[in-house]
């Protein structure tokens, strides 16, 4: 093991940030280009919208559900090894998927294996930022999320070009080589020596009573159920985001098929996703800088809820018209809200959960997300197969997003109000006790002693 880096936010921290930007572009940005292959996959495998939708849903679900396994790998091997292992798995899955002869094989290779590999690289890259940055952590998270924007911009353009030249099988084979760049990014993530206490208590020297206790300790360590039960903010935020993702992932997958169904040219339809990604490159860092200001320190969760609300309202634009001009306007509005969500989602989690429990809290956070992400695209595909109308998909997306925004915003408003009232009540109850103790000391000790007077003043000041 190389010597751990002891200084945080050094010049090497920004090298690690650059590696994280690339990693997020390769992993989180990739699922947005899947819609480009929808028509070809449906034609080759004679599949419906619902059946084809299981491929990206499994991939995105594993991208989030791999959190607990990633947490264990990070604890035992570090972020560097975990990111590199993720790159190897993602590459192997895409190479194997190019030889798939059925959708079920594609579910396993490009869905399960590639999704799990992307999860390792993505989540370990997010975790390492929390150790390399403290003062500029909000800005670092925003800049890292800009990597997603770069990926969203480049993946559709690259996919469209490769699909026309090599078909979807050749394109997936080339994608396998692209994912190997995660190994290069992981190589620069040096281990960091934490100044604080270890994230987990030292192991008990007494012999373990049995396998059940060992499993229970592992679940507590890597899934943070205790944090979920005790931390109300973490519980409300997790439930709100899980509900939000029922609608958030749908436009990414169905926007291109929606445009193609309304006679928009193929290269223009692919350009829509790139417009969203290109706008995110500039908007996400700006939101990160604004959210990092001291005046928003305790209110970032409300900025996040506002971004979710705007995202839900923007999806209603597609119901109005499907012309290319209106869709470009939709992409611009959508990119603003998406930038806010991407720049703040993990920063808000870091604000709510202590850093020594962040890795395990992130594991539970992402595995709960994976259930809704797994169900959402096939549900939207089934809705499309049943109705034959894309408008219902965008209605569904808006419903989940708008309701999630109100849930998160109202929940934290009530929590902050209760916390403020509790602080006021504690102050009111403490003042009579302090006065009583002070009067008792005054009666017990002579007032004439000068040193006693100094002691009383010190006591009141410390309280």
N, C-alpha and C positions, 0 to 999 in steps of 0.2 A: 504494500500500500504506500503510495506516495505520501510525503509529509503534508499534513493538512494545512490549508491556508488559515492563518489566524486573524488577519486583518479583513474586516468586511468593508464593502464599498471602496475597494482599491481599484486600480486601473484594470485589473483582471476581472473585476465584477462586470464591467461593461462588455468584455469579451464573452463572458458567460451569457449576458443578456442578448448579445447578437446571436449566439448559438440557440438560445431559447426562441428567438424570433423565427429563425429558420425552421426549428423543430415544430413550432405551432403552425407555420405555413404549410409544412408537409403533412401534418396530421389533421388538425382541425379544419384546414382549408380544403382537404381532399373530398369529403363527402358532398360538397356543393356541386361538383362536376358530374355526379352520377346521373343526373337527369339527362345529360347529353347522350348517354348510352341506352336510355330507356327504349327507344324505338327499335334499335338493333337487337337488344336482348329479347324484347317481346316477339320480334319476327323470327329470330333463330330458335327460340325455345317454345314458340307458340303459347305464350303465357299472357294472362290478364294483367291489368294494372295492379290488382291486389297481390297477385303472386310475385310480380317483379318488385314490388315495393318492399318485400321482405328482405331483399338483398341489402339495400342501404340501411334499413332499420336495424338489422342484425349488426351491421358494421358500426353504426353510430352508437347502438346500445352497448356493444362491447368496448367501444372507445371510452365510455363512462363507467361501465360495470367492472372494468379491470382495476378499479381503485384499491380494493383491499389487497389483492395480490401485489399490486405495485407498491403499496405501503410496506408489505413484508419484505419485498426485494430491496426497497430503499433502506430499510432498517438494517438488513444483513449485509448488503453489498454496496450501498451508496447509490447516489443519483447517476453517476457516470456509467456504471455497469448496466443499470436499469434502462437508461436511454439507448445504449448501444444494443442491448438485447431486444428492445422494442423495434429498432430499425431492422434487425435481422429477421424477426418474425413478420413484420409488415412486408418486407421484400419477398420472403418465401411465400407468403400467402398470395401476393399478386402474380408471382411467376407461376405458381400452381394453378391459379384461376384461369390463366390463358389457355390451359389444356382441358378446362371443364367441358363436359358433354351434357350436362343437365343443370337446371337451376339449383337442385339440391347440392350438387358439388360446388356450385358458386357460393351458396350460403356458407359452406364450411371453409372454403379457401379465402375468397375475398371478403366474406362476411366475418366469420369467427376468427381465423388466424390473423388476418390483416388488422381487424378491429382491435384485437387484444394487443398486437404489437404497437399500434398507434397509441393505445391507452398507456402503455409503459413509457413510451417516449414523451408523450404530452404531459402526463401527470408528474412524472419525475422532473421534467423541466420546470413546471410550475412550482414544485416544492423547493427546488434549489434556489429560486429567486428569493424566497423568504429567508434563507440563510445568508445570502450574499448582500441583501439590501435591508436597511432598516429605516433610515431617514428618507430616502428616495424610493421607498417601496411602492407607493401608489403610482409614481411616474414609471417605475420599472415594469409594473404589471400592465400599464396602459401601452407602453412601447412594445412589450412582448406580445400583447394581443394584436398589435398592428401586423405581426407576422401572419395572423389569420387572414387579415385583409389582403396582404400580398398573395397569400395562397389562393384566396377566393378570386383574385384578379387573374392570376396566371394559369391556374389549373383548368378553367374552362377553355381558354384560348389554346393551351397546349393540347387539351383533349380533343378539341374540334379539329385541329391540324393533324394530329396523329390518327384520329379515327378515319379521316378522309384518305390518309396515305397507307395505313397498315391494317385497318379494321379494328374491332374492339379487342380481339385476341392479341394482336401485335402491340396494341396500345397498353394493355394490361401487363404484357411482358416488359415493356420499356419502363412502366411505372415501378416494377419491381427493382430496377436499377436505381430509379430516383429515390426510393425510400432508403437505400443504403447510406444516403447522406446524413441520416439520423445518427449513424455510428460516428461520423466525423464530428457532429455537434456534441455528442456525448463525451467524446475524448477530451474536450477542453473544460469539462465541468469538474474541476478539482474538488476533492473532499474538503469540507470546511469544519474546523474545530469550533464547536459551540462554546460561547462564553457562559451561557446560562447552564442550569442543571440539565441533566439528560432528559430527553422527552419522556422516558419511562423509568419507573423505579428500579433499582438494582434487583436482580433475581434473588429469591429467598434461598438461603443455604440449606434450609431444611428439606428433606426429601418430599417430592410431590405426592399427594395422597392418591392420585390416579389420573387417568386420561381425561376424564370429564372436566376436572379442574383446570388442567392444562389447556383444553379446548376453550373453556370459558374465559380464561385469561387472554388467550389469543384473540377471541372475538371482541373482548372489551378493548384490547389494545389497538386493533386494526380497524374496528368499525365504530368505535366511539359512541356506543349506545348510551353510556353514562352521560356523555355530553348532551346527547339528544334529549334525555329525560330531564336533566338538571338545568340546562341552558335554554330558557324560553326563546331568546332571540334566535339561536341556532335552529330550534325546532320550527318556529314559524317561517324562517327564511327558507329552510330546506323544503318544507311542504309547499310554499309558494312557488319556488323555482321548479319543483317537480310538476306541479299543475301547469305552470307556464310552458314547459317544454312539450306539452301535448299539442300546442299550436305553433310553437316557435320553429320547429324543424320542417313543418309542412311546406312553406313557400320555397325553401331551398331546393326541395326535390321536385316540386310540381310546377315551378315557374316556367321552365323551358318547355315542357310538354304543353302547358297552357298557352304559351305564345305560339307554338307550332300549330296547335289546333285552331288558332284564329288567323292562319295564313301569314304569319310572320316568318320571314326567311330564316334559314337555319343559322347562318353566321350572325344575324342580328339577335336571334334568340339566345345564342351563347354569349353574346356581348352584354346582355342584361345582367348576368351574374358578375361579369367582369366590372361593370359599372359600379355595382354594389361594393365589390372588393376594392376597387381603386379609390372610391370615396372614403372607405374605411381607413385607408392608409394615412390620410391627413386628419380625419375627424377623431379617431381614437386617441392619438397622443394629445390633441387639444383638450378632449374631455378628461384625460388623465391628469393634465396640468391643472385644469380648473378644479377637479375633484380633490386634488392633493393639497389645495390651499387650506389654511388653518380654519377658516370660517366654515368649511364643509366637513370638518373632522368627525363630528358626531351625527352628520345628516346624510352621509353617502347612500344609505339604504333608501332614502326618499328620492334621491336622484335616480337610483336604479329603478324604483317603482314607476317614476315618471317616464323613463325610457321604455319600460315594458308597456305602459299605457299607450304611448305614441306608436309603438310597434304594432299593437293590436288595431289601432285606428287606421294605420297606413294600409293594412291589408284590404280594407274596404274600397280602396281606390280601384283595385282590379275588378271589382264588381261593376263599377261605373262604365268602364270601357276597356277594350283589349287592344287598342291601336298601339303602335310602337311608341308614339310620342307620349301617350299617357303612361305606358309601362316604364319609360325612361324616367318620367316624373315620379312614379311610384318607387323606383329603385333609389332615387336620390333621397326621398323622404324616409324610405325604409333603412337606408344605410346610416342615417343619423341616429335613429333609434337602436339599430343593431350595434353601432359603435358604442353607445352608452351601455348597453347590456354587456358587450364583450369586455369593455374596459373596467367595469365595476363588479362583475359577478364574483370574481375571486378576491378582489380587494375587500368587498363587503364581508366575505367569509373570514378573511384575516382580521377584520375589525371586530368580529363577533367572537371568534374562537382564539384562545391563546396559542402562540406559535408552537409551543411544545406539544400541543395536541392537534395541530393543523393537518399533519399528514393523515392521521387516522380519521379526523373529521371530514377531510376531503374524500377519503375512501367511502365512508357511509353516504356522504353527499352525492357522489357520482353514481354509486350503485343504486340508490333510490331513483336517480334521474333515468337510469337505464331502462327501468320498467316502462315508463311512459314513452321514452324514445322508441322502444321496441314495438309498442302498440300503435303509436300515432300514425306513421306512414301507411301501414296496411289498412288501418281504419279509414284513412283518407282515400286510399285506393279503392276500398270496398264501397265507400260513399260515391266515388266517381263511377264505378262500374254499375251501381244501382241506379243513379240518377242521370248519368251521362252529362252532367253539368259541373264545370269547374267552379262555379260561383259558390256552391255549397262548401267546397274545401276552404275557401277564404273566409266564409262566414264562420266555419268551425274554428279556424285559427284565431280569428278576432275574438270569439267568445272566450276561449281559454286564456288568451293574453290579457284582455281587459279585466276579467274576473280575478286573475292572479295579481295584477297591479293593485287593485283595490284591497285585496286580502293582505298583501305585504305592507302597503302603506298604512292601512288602518291598524294592523297588528302592532307595528312598531310605534305608531303614534300613541296607542293605549299603553304599551310597555313603558315608553318614556314618560308619559303622564303619571303612571303609577310609581315609577322610580323617583320622580321629582316630589310627589306627595309623601313618599316614604322618607326621603331625606329631610323634608320640612318637619315631619312628625318626630323623627329622631332628634333633630335639633331642639324642638320644643320640649321633649321629654328629658333631654340631657341637661338643660339649663337649670331646672330646680334641683337636680341631683348635685350638680357642681356647686351651686350656692349653698346647699345643705352641708356638703363636705367642707367647704371653705369656712362656714360659720362654726362648724365643729372644731376645726383646727384653731380658729381664732379664740375660742373659749378654753381650749386645752393649753395653749402656749401663751406665755406672757407677751403682751404687745410691746413691751419696752425693749425687747431684744431686737437689735437692728438686723442681725443675720436672719431672724425669723421672718421679718418683713420681706426681705429679699427672696426668701424661699416661697412665700405666698405669691408674690408677683410672678416668679418663674412658673409656678404651678398653673396659674390662671392663663398665662401666655401659651403654655404648651397645650392646654385644652382648646 
